[in-house]
Amino acid sequence: MNRRTLCCTLAAAALLGGWSTGAIAGDAIDARAHFAHAVYSGSPDWVHDRQPQPLLRAVVVLRIRLHGDALRAEVMRYNDEQPEMLARALETVKRVRASDLPPEVRQRLTREGVIETWLFDRDGSFQVRTLAKPQRSA
């Protein structure tokens, strides 16, 4: 694994490990899972259902918040060499219909938001970390 990919992977793990403050863990996990399923539903043509490859093309970390009826993404981490994968991750957020999310998930997205990680394979398809299969070994 190259140094930049390892750095991004470690940063994503660190961010995801400590993002919930004062919230019940189950609620945070449920909110991320609902959001992740909505991402998959909105962009099925870009999602793959296999184990992510050992060396990912790109890792994108976004904080998602709901403002009114619109989801907004704050970029927390991405690969400089792969701006098209950042654009794809942001597009998948735009495709999520917030009105389809349960009320408690919309409330959490409004109050605290969620942090999610997009794991891109070589072909540009992805899984989000919350629903991703274990990564293949090298």
JONORWO-V537606 format. One line per field, one symbol per residue. ss: DSSP state (A for helix, B for strand, O for the rest). phi: phi as a letter, one per 30 degrees, with the letter a starting at -180 (. if undefined). psi: psi as a letter, one per 30 degrees, with the letter a starting at -180 (. if undefined). A space follows every 10 residues. Layout:
# JONORWO-V537606
ss = ???
phi = ???
psi = ???
This chain:
# JONORWO-V537606
ss = OOAAAAAAAA AAAAAAAOOO OOOOAAAAAA AAAAAAAAAA AAOAAABOOO OOOOOOOBBB BBBBBBBOOB BBBBBBBOOO OOAAAAAAAA AAAAAOOAAA OOAAAAAAAA AOOBBBBBBB OOOOOBBBOO OOOOOOOO
phi = .ddddddddd dddddddbdc cicdeedddd dddddddddd ddbddccccb deddcddabb cbccbcbicc dbccdcaade dbddddeddd ddddddcedd deeddddddd dcibcbcccc dedjdbbcee cddddddd
psi = kleeeeeeee eeeeeffgfk jglkeeeeee eeeeeeeeee efhfffklhl kklejkelkk kkkklkjcgk kkkkkeklke fhffeeeeee eeeffkjeff kleeeeeeee efllklkkjk legflllkee gklkkll.
